[in-house]
Amino acid sequence: MAYEITLATTMAISVLFALSLNFISGFCGQISLGHAAFLGTGAYASATLTKASVPFLLTLPASAVIAGFFGFLIGLASLRVRHDFLAITTMGVGFLFVGVVRKQDFLGGELGMAGIPSPDMSREMFMVFCIFLAAVFAVFSLYIRRSWMGFVFDSIADNEDVTRILGIDASRFKLAAFVIGTAGAGIAGALYAHHFRYIGPDSFGFVQSVSVLAMVIVGGIGSVWGVAFAAAILSVLPLLVQFVDDYKLLLYSALLFAMMRFAPDGIAGIVRRSAARFRRATP
């Protein structure tokens, strides 16, 4: 039973993390290759605060605010770059985060932080709590997706120049997407730290950023349920099959290539097309 609880908790945290990137890349069309840095920011913030005797539940909003603040700064600095240049910029942020953490002794340096306090709840309750937070963020994402803000995000993703011509302040909405997405990643990082009770620089490197991007693209970029489904499956696959864990980066890179080549709209697009064909075939 403990193993199943661990898997379910890992899936919920991964779903929340993937949905946070989907808010940036899926809704607003801003490709980020350093999103794991914000997961790490939340993880280190929560771990440091709980070691200082701050209650776990108070570290969650603190982690969201800290990660969201850094997301605001990075988003502000990235407003003048788009597409490939934005991807390269965010990838640099990811490498910078790992490099800075390695040099900070109070964060554990190369060895990382071990012995992170467990939340004041049972493993079962923590699992339910993680699932609840992932579900809340999913519902929030669906609400934003179908609101006027979602239409603005779609416009920016389709053609930012036309959006600006229409009199919409695209920069403000891009920053909003970055802040919300990175704050969500910060909460996922806090849960990650207290779930595994150990964090290190390698936990939030380039491989993790590519992994979460693969979840978003495989699920269907912009699709809430598709991304959640892909994140749930891909997050536990390395835990179930050791071969996958040994070649995680290769597998995820191959998935990215295959999806972009043969099914750019991901699992969600495949399901939509299949459902449409079924309806046409049904008398």
Secondary structure by P-SEA (a helix, b strand, c coil): caaaaaaaaaaaaaaaaaaaaaaaccccccccccaaaaaaaaaaaaaaaaaacccaaaaaaaaaaaaaaaaaaaaaaaccccaaaaaaaaaaaaaaaaaaaaacccccccccccccccccccaaaaaaaaaaaaaaaaaaaaaaaacaaaaaaaaaaacaaaaaaaccaaaaaaaaaaaaaaaaaaaaaaaaaaaccccccccccaaaaaaaaaaaaaaccccaaaaaaaaaaaaaccccccccccaaaaaaaaaaaaaaccccccaaaaaaaaaaaaaaacc
